[in-house]
């Protein structure tokens, strides 16, 4: 669907907003203009009524104007006309004054309360229904007129009319045709409608261009993301401005894709390393078993072959157990929680490693103080064993390994230190990586696969703790594990 596009949705909202805003503003302008023109016409009718009521009173006996029957007539130049010497002259001048008003376009009509015409200017409409409608607009009383004149401005069919009810039984109407006004207003409405349509379409065109410019970075981000998904893992999304929303999105996506690529590379390296580590003992098993099957051997030779196969199988089991433990940790397997003490666990580990230390000419020393924690005693014990045995096996004979426990700064702390070879600075930041060996030849000799420290770090972090290492070549290495104190 077309409206699945964000650009078309923005355009639709822009169109609706512009149309609503233009409609409200143009309708308000039209009503204001219409009211202003009607007020202008009403003011003109009131001026002509004030000017002509005296003349109507002279022409139609019994009609009293605002200033009484003797109110002076006013000429177009604003000067009062002198009084005539007799009634006939005054009536003649009054008719001339009414004709002057008619020439301005305002018509005059006087009727009694029964609707009978008393006076009609030459330009007044001859429709008797007009007078009847005018009388219907006022509350008329056939017996007596109002104490004071009444004025009412109304719109009758085709005319704007000022209804003037003087004291007495008469009604005077001052009106003006509104056909020209209606035509002007219709023309104005048409012009405003066209202007509104033009504004809406121009606004939509500008909105379309702006939407395209705004969405162009999204299209570029999508293209870069598609390239990364297609296999170009080294590609990054171009970031022009990191302060706006799209720039921050690009930064987040670059970070996400970078982590995904790192995880992919790590997984590929992990798989290759695991395959390599398992391939060596498998090769030994196959080679020894095939050699034993090819020719007969003495019982001692068979025993030696089986012993070699056994050692290779144990190595594969060790690697597979380590991989399983790492996989369970990666999957977020919950730890078994229970109260335990690092001092007790370290004491057991030192006792277990006494013979190993003796065989390698190492000295194993313990300085144990209470360090209560909550966690899996078996996994924490393996942490101490791994750190201690690494210190024994990966150093020359004569090394002293010191295992210390206690409470420091509110944390239960385990410290495994040795005064051996130390670790080079360039290798120090990589020792916790899986299958990472500081000395590959020594690892092969000891049978290590480079997973011990990775398991240690994962176990410590699973217990909410931290592990840090400091080392100096030729002076030794110190591992410090801190766990929340129970």
VMD Tcl script that draws the C-alpha trace (Angstrom):
set ca {
  {0.00 0.00 0.00}
  {1.15 3.54 -0.76}
  {0.56 4.75 2.81}
  {2.96 2.15 4.17}
  {5.61 4.66 3.06}
  {6.67 7.10 5.79}
  {7.06 9.82 3.17}
  {3.44 9.47 2.04}
  {2.26 9.43 5.65}
  {4.12 12.65 6.34}
  {2.63 14.16 3.19}
  {-0.89 13.09 4.23}
  {-0.51 14.64 7.67}
  {0.98 17.77 6.13}
  {-1.94 18.00 3.68}
  {-4.52 17.56 6.43}
  {-2.87 20.16 8.66}
  {-2.47 22.69 5.87}
  {-6.05 22.15 4.64}
  {-7.50 22.54 8.14}
  {-5.40 25.63 8.91}
  {-6.12 27.27 5.55}
  {-9.84 26.53 5.86}
  {-10.09 28.03 9.33}
  {-8.10 31.15 8.40}
  {-9.86 31.75 5.08}
  {-13.34 31.19 6.50}
  {-12.52 33.58 9.35}
  {-11.23 36.16 6.84}
  {-14.34 35.76 4.68}
  {-16.69 36.21 7.62}
  {-14.75 39.25 8.82}
  {-14.85 40.79 5.35}
  {-18.55 40.06 4.98}
  {-19.31 41.58 8.38}
  {-17.19 44.65 7.58}
  {-19.03 45.26 4.30}
  {-22.42 44.76 5.94}
  {-21.47 47.20 8.70}
  {-20.39 49.69 6.08}
  {-23.75 49.31 4.33}
  {-25.64 49.54 7.64}
  {-23.82 52.74 8.53}
  {-24.76 54.20 5.17}
  {-28.43 53.27 5.64}
  {-28.47 54.88 9.11}
  {-26.90 58.05 7.71}
  {-29.53 58.22 4.95}
  {-32.30 57.52 7.47}
  {-31.10 60.41 9.67}
  {-30.85 62.61 6.61}
  {-34.17 61.64 5.05}
  {-36.72 61.13 7.87}
  {-37.49 64.86 8.01}
  {-38.20 64.84 4.29}
  {-40.41 61.75 4.63}
  {-42.37 63.58 7.37}
  {-43.00 66.48 4.95}
  {-44.08 64.19 2.10}
  {-46.22 61.80 4.15}
  {-48.38 63.55 6.74}
  {-48.38 61.84 10.11}
  {-44.88 60.38 9.85}
  {-42.69 61.86 12.57}
  {-38.90 61.82 12.19}
  {-36.26 61.67 14.92}
  {-36.40 65.48 15.30}
  {-40.14 65.90 14.92}
  {-42.19 66.98 11.91}
  {-40.38 70.30 11.70}
  {-36.85 68.87 11.53}
  {-34.80 70.74 8.96}
  {-33.77 68.94 5.78}
  {-30.07 68.39 5.22}
  {-28.46 68.88 1.82}
  {-25.71 66.54 0.47}
  {-23.11 69.24 1.24}
  {-24.01 69.00 4.96}
  {-25.68 72.44 5.17}
  {-29.24 72.77 6.48}
  {-31.77 73.95 3.90}
  {-33.72 77.14 4.82}
  {-37.34 76.70 5.81}
  {-39.90 77.28 3.06}
  {-42.60 79.88 3.49}
  {-45.43 77.42 2.89}
  {-46.16 73.71 3.13}
  {-46.16 73.13 -0.65}
  {-42.67 74.48 -1.04}
  {-41.46 72.34 1.89}
  {-43.05 69.22 0.32}
  {-41.41 69.97 -3.01}
  {-37.98 70.40 -1.46}
  {-38.55 67.24 0.60}
  {-39.25 65.22 -2.54}
  {-36.12 66.62 -4.14}
  {-34.12 65.58 -1.07}
  {-35.60 62.08 -1.21}
  {-34.70 61.88 -4.90}
  {-31.13 62.82 -4.03}
  {-31.06 59.92 -1.53}
  {-32.47 57.58 -4.18}
  {-29.67 58.61 -6.53}
  {-27.18 57.22 -4.00}
  {-28.77 53.78 -4.43}
  {-30.79 53.76 -1.21}
  {-34.52 53.31 -1.66}
  {-37.21 54.57 0.71}
  {-40.67 53.17 1.31}
  {-43.29 54.20 3.89}
  {-46.29 52.03 4.70}
  {-48.99 51.98 7.33}
  {-49.40 49.05 9.69}
  {-51.82 47.40 7.28}
  {-49.12 47.36 4.61}
  {-50.70 50.12 2.50}
  {-48.02 52.12 0.63}
  {-47.74 55.75 1.72}
  {-44.58 56.63 -0.16}
  {-42.20 54.78 -2.46}
  {-39.03 56.18 -4.01}
  {-38.59 55.56 -7.75}
  {-35.93 52.89 -7.12}
  {-37.88 51.07 -4.38}
  {-38.96 47.49 -5.14}
  {-42.64 47.07 -5.97}
  {-42.96 43.73 -4.23}
  {-45.72 44.14 -1.57}
  {-44.34 41.08 0.25}
  {-41.26 43.08 1.16}
  {-43.31 45.50 3.29}
  {-45.20 42.59 4.86}
  {-41.91 40.92 5.81}
  {-40.66 44.18 7.27}
  {-43.77 44.53 9.41}
  {-43.40 40.92 10.53}
  {-39.87 41.64 11.81}
  {-41.22 44.30 14.23}
  {-43.68 43.91 17.08}
  {-46.36 46.20 15.70}
  {-49.36 47.54 17.59}
  {-52.28 48.70 15.48}
  {-53.74 50.97 18.18}
  {-50.77 53.08 19.12}
  {-47.15 53.34 18.10}
  {-44.05 53.16 20.31}
  {-43.22 56.02 22.65}
  {-39.78 56.23 21.09}
  {-38.67 55.36 17.53}
  {-37.59 51.79 16.93}
  {-34.82 50.78 14.49}
  {-34.03 47.28 13.28}
  {-31.50 46.24 10.65}
  {-32.62 43.13 8.75}
  {-31.78 41.26 5.57}
  {-34.78 40.62 3.35}
  {-34.68 38.75 0.04}
  {-32.24 40.67 -2.18}
  {-32.06 43.73 0.11}
  {-30.48 45.05 3.28}
  {-33.17 47.07 5.05}
  {-33.28 49.44 8.01}
  {-36.76 49.29 9.54}
  {-37.67 52.55 11.27}
  {-40.86 52.64 13.36}
  {-41.58 56.21 14.38}
  {-44.31 57.10 16.88}
  {-47.62 56.63 15.11}
  {-49.06 53.96 12.85}
  {-46.43 53.98 10.12}
  {-43.28 52.10 9.11}
  {-40.48 53.60 7.05}
  {-37.95 51.31 5.32}
  {-34.57 52.43 4.05}
  {-33.00 49.71 1.93}
  {-30.31 48.91 -0.56}
  {-30.03 46.01 -3.02}
  {-27.34 43.51 -2.02}
  {-27.02 41.71 -5.34}
  {-23.76 43.54 -6.02}
  {-22.56 42.83 -2.49}
  {-23.47 39.15 -2.84}
  {-21.62 39.00 -6.14}
  {-18.55 40.64 -4.57}
  {-18.67 38.23 -1.65}
  {-19.08 35.25 -4.01}
  {-16.08 36.45 -6.00}
  {-14.13 36.89 -2.76}
  {-15.10 33.37 -1.62}
  {-14.01 31.93 -4.96}
  {-10.69 33.79 -4.81}
  {-10.10 32.68 -1.24}
  {-10.92 29.07 -2.14}
  {-8.46 29.13 -5.06}
  {-5.84 30.79 -2.86}
  {-6.40 28.15 -0.19}
  {-6.04 25.32 -2.70}
  {-2.88 26.92 -4.07}
  {-1.43 27.33 -0.56}
  {-2.24 23.71 0.32}
  {-0.67 22.32 -2.85}
  {2.40 24.56 -2.60}
  {2.75 23.57 1.05}
  {2.40 19.90 0.14}
  {5.05 20.30 -2.54}
  {7.41 21.91 -0.05}
  {6.51 19.19 2.47}
  {7.28 16.49 -0.10}
  {10.72 18.01 -0.75}
  {11.47 18.47 2.95}
  {10.26 14.94 3.75}
  {12.53 13.58 1.05}
  {15.50 15.49 2.45}
  {14.65 14.37 5.99}
  {14.25 10.72 5.01}
  {17.35 10.59 2.82}
  {19.59 9.70 5.80}
  {17.20 6.87 6.67}
  {17.46 5.53 3.13}
  {21.25 5.73 3.39}
  {21.16 3.93 6.75}
  {18.91 1.24 5.25}
  {21.25 0.80 2.28}
  {24.27 0.47 4.57}
  {22.40 -1.98 6.80}
  {21.44 -4.07 3.76}
  {25.10 -4.12 2.69}
  {26.14 -5.31 6.14}
  {23.41 -7.97 6.11}
  {24.65 -9.10 2.67}
  {28.08 -9.92 4.12}
  {30.03 -6.65 4.08}
  {30.68 -6.88 7.82}
  {33.41 -4.25 7.83}
  {31.04 -1.61 6.47}
  {29.79 1.17 8.72}
  {26.89 3.61 8.46}
  {28.02 7.09 7.52}
  {27.41 9.51 10.42}
  {27.18 13.17 9.38}
  {25.70 14.70 12.55}
  {25.74 12.79 15.82}
  {23.63 15.43 17.61}
  {20.33 14.79 15.83}
  {18.09 11.74 16.21}
  {19.24 10.03 13.01}
  {22.88 10.63 13.86}
  {22.39 9.01 17.26}
  {20.54 6.13 15.59}
  {23.45 5.64 13.18}
  {25.90 5.63 16.09}
  {23.81 3.03 17.93}
  {23.50 0.88 14.81}
  {27.23 1.11 14.13}
  {27.91 0.06 17.71}
  {25.39 -2.78 17.43}
  {26.73 -4.01 14.10}
  {30.28 -3.72 15.44}
  {29.42 -5.87 18.45}
  {27.61 -8.36 16.22}
  {30.61 -8.54 13.91}
  {32.94 -8.96 16.87}
  {30.70 -11.71 18.24}
  {30.65 -13.37 14.81}
  {34.42 -13.23 14.58}
  {34.74 -14.44 18.14}
  {32.40 -17.35 17.43}
  {34.27 -18.24 14.26}
  {37.60 -18.11 16.11}
  {36.13 -20.04 19.03}
  {34.81 -22.76 16.70}
  {38.13 -22.99 14.88}
  {40.07 -23.14 18.15}
  {37.73 -25.74 19.63}
  {38.04 -27.84 16.48}
  {41.81 -27.50 16.60}
  {42.00 -28.48 20.27}
  {39.78 -31.51 19.76}
  {41.49 -32.54 16.54}
  {44.84 -33.21 18.25}
  {43.60 -35.84 20.76}
  {41.31 -37.31 18.11}
  {44.28 -37.68 15.78}
  {46.21 -39.42 18.53}
  {43.31 -41.80 19.24}
  {42.91 -42.67 15.56}
  {46.65 -43.06 14.98}
  {47.21 -45.31 18.02}
  {44.12 -47.43 17.40}
  {44.94 -47.90 13.71}
  {48.52 -48.79 14.54}
  {47.38 -51.37 17.09}
  {45.01 -52.93 14.56}
  {47.54 -53.15 11.75}
  {49.92 -55.53 13.49}
  {50.12 -57.69 16.57}
  {51.86 -56.21 19.61}
  {53.06 -57.35 22.97}
  {50.79 -56.81 25.99}
  {53.07 -54.00 27.17}
  {52.76 -52.24 23.80}
  {48.98 -52.61 23.87}
  {48.95 -51.23 27.39}
  {51.03 -48.23 26.31}
  {48.70 -47.66 23.34}
  {45.61 -47.82 25.55}
  {47.23 -45.46 28.02}
  {47.89 -42.95 25.24}
  {44.32 -43.30 24.01}
  {43.06 -42.85 27.59}
  {45.07 -39.64 28.05}
  {43.76 -38.25 24.74}
  {40.19 -39.14 25.72}
  {40.64 -37.44 29.09}
  {41.94 -34.35 27.33}
  {38.90 -34.30 25.01}
  {36.63 -34.74 28.03}
  {38.33 -31.87 29.81}
  {37.89 -29.61 26.80}
  {34.26 -30.64 26.27}
  {33.48 -30.10 29.99}
  {35.05 -26.63 29.83}
  {33.13 -25.78 26.66}
  {29.90 -26.99 28.25}
  {30.47 -24.87 31.32}
  {31.18 -21.82 29.19}
  {28.10 -22.46 27.06}
  {25.92 -22.76 30.15}
  {27.32 -19.49 31.44}
  {26.70 -17.78 28.10}
  {23.11 -19.03 28.19}
  {22.64 -17.38 31.58}
  {22.25 -20.56 33.61}
  {21.44 -19.46 37.16}
  {24.02 -20.19 39.83}
  {23.24 -22.31 42.87}
  {23.17 -19.92 45.80}
  {24.23 -20.91 49.27}
  {26.37 -19.52 52.09}
  {30.06 -20.39 51.90}
  {33.43 -18.96 52.86}
  {36.30 -18.30 50.48}
  {38.74 -19.17 53.29}
  {37.31 -22.71 53.58}
  {37.29 -23.19 49.82}
  {40.88 -21.93 49.53}
  {42.00 -24.25 52.35}
  {40.55 -27.24 50.48}
  {42.20 -26.18 47.23}
  {45.62 -25.73 48.85}
  {45.32 -29.21 50.35}
  {44.39 -30.72 46.98}
  {47.26 -29.01 45.16}
  {49.96 -29.90 47.69}
  {51.24 -32.89 45.70}
  {51.08 -30.96 42.37}
  {53.12 -28.14 43.89}
  {55.65 -30.58 45.26}
  {56.03 -32.35 41.88}
  {56.70 -29.03 40.11}
  {59.02 -27.70 42.77}
  {56.64 -24.92 43.78}
  {55.93 -23.60 47.24}
  {52.21 -23.13 48.06}
  {51.46 -20.73 50.95}
  {48.03 -19.80 52.36}
  {47.07 -16.76 54.46}
  {43.39 -17.25 55.10}
  {40.91 -15.02 56.90}
  {37.12 -15.34 56.85}
  {35.53 -14.10 53.60}
  {31.82 -15.07 53.62}
  {29.93 -15.06 50.31}
  {26.70 -16.44 48.84}
  {27.07 -18.55 45.73}
  {27.92 -21.93 44.22}
  {30.68 -23.42 46.40}
  {31.70 -25.92 43.69}
  {32.18 -23.30 40.99}
  {33.94 -20.88 43.35}
  {36.24 -23.73 44.44}
  {37.15 -24.33 40.80}
  {38.03 -20.63 40.50}
  {40.58 -20.98 43.30}
  {41.90 -24.24 41.86}
  {42.31 -22.79 38.34}
  {44.12 -19.66 39.53}
  {46.38 -21.63 41.86}
  {47.27 -24.42 39.45}
  {47.99 -21.88 36.68}
  {50.43 -20.16 38.99}
  {52.12 -23.52 39.74}
  {52.24 -24.99 36.24}
  {53.04 -21.86 34.24}
  {56.12 -20.87 36.22}
  {59.55 -22.38 36.74}
  {60.42 -24.57 39.68}
  {61.01 -22.66 42.90}
  {58.08 -20.31 42.44}
  {56.13 -19.32 45.57}
  {52.35 -19.15 45.19}
  {50.47 -17.32 47.96}
  {46.69 -17.71 48.37}
  {45.11 -15.01 50.56}
  {41.48 -14.46 51.60}
  {39.79 -11.81 53.73}
  {37.39 -8.87 53.73}
  {38.61 -5.66 52.10}
  {36.59 -2.46 51.67}
  {33.30 -4.28 52.27}
  {34.04 -7.09 49.76}
  {35.12 -10.67 50.27}
  {38.47 -10.90 48.52}
  {40.57 -13.74 47.11}
  {44.16 -12.99 46.09}
  {46.45 -15.48 44.27}
  {49.98 -14.14 43.86}
  {53.21 -15.65 42.58}
  {56.78 -14.44 42.21}
  {57.31 -16.16 38.87}
  {57.95 -15.05 35.31}
  {55.14 -12.53 35.02}
  {53.11 -11.70 31.93}
  {54.17 -9.29 29.19}
  {52.05 -6.10 29.01}
  {50.93 -6.86 25.43}
  {49.46 -10.18 26.61}
  {47.94 -9.01 29.87}
  {44.71 -7.71 28.34}
  {44.04 -10.97 26.46}
  {44.54 -13.63 29.10}
  {40.81 -13.98 29.82}
  {39.94 -14.68 26.18}
  {38.95 -18.22 25.29}
  {41.72 -20.40 23.86}
  {44.17 -17.60 24.54}
  {47.60 -18.84 25.61}
  {50.44 -16.64 26.81}
  {52.90 -19.50 26.09}
  {51.57 -21.96 23.54}
  {54.38 -24.48 23.95}
  {54.00 -24.61 27.70}
  {50.23 -25.00 27.35}
  {50.65 -27.99 25.12}
  {53.06 -29.48 27.62}
  {50.68 -29.04 30.51}
  {47.66 -30.01 28.48}
  {45.91 -26.66 28.87}
  {43.43 -25.54 26.24}
  {43.33 -21.86 27.17}
  {39.83 -22.02 28.73}
  {40.64 -21.94 32.44}
  {40.85 -18.17 32.90}
  {37.81 -17.62 30.66}
  {35.81 -19.92 32.96}
  {37.21 -18.10 36.01}
  {36.12 -14.70 34.71}
  {32.67 -15.96 33.72}
  {32.12 -17.59 37.13}
  {33.22 -14.50 39.05}
  {30.98 -12.19 37.02}
  {28.05 -14.61 37.37}
  {28.41 -14.15 41.14}
  {28.32 -10.37 40.78}
  {32.05 -9.95 41.35}
  {35.10 -8.66 39.56}
  {38.52 -10.07 38.72}
  {41.64 -8.02 38.08}
  {45.23 -8.94 37.26}
  {48.50 -7.09 37.63}
  {51.84 -8.43 36.49}
  {55.44 -7.46 35.94}
  {57.82 -9.52 33.85}
  {60.36 -11.25 36.06}
  {58.61 -10.32 39.31}
  {55.34 -12.21 39.23}
  {51.59 -11.96 38.79}
  {48.68 -11.17 41.14}
  {45.02 -12.11 40.52}
  {42.45 -10.37 42.75}
  {38.84 -11.61 42.92}
  {36.25 -9.50 44.73}
  {32.78 -10.81 45.54}
  {29.85 -9.27 47.43}
  {30.25 -9.97 51.13}
  {27.51 -12.12 52.65}
}
mol new
graphics top color blue
foreach p $ca { graphics top sphere $p radius 0.5 }
foreach p [lrange $ca 0 end-1] q [lrange $ca 1 end] { graphics top cylinder $p $q radius 0.2 }
display resetview
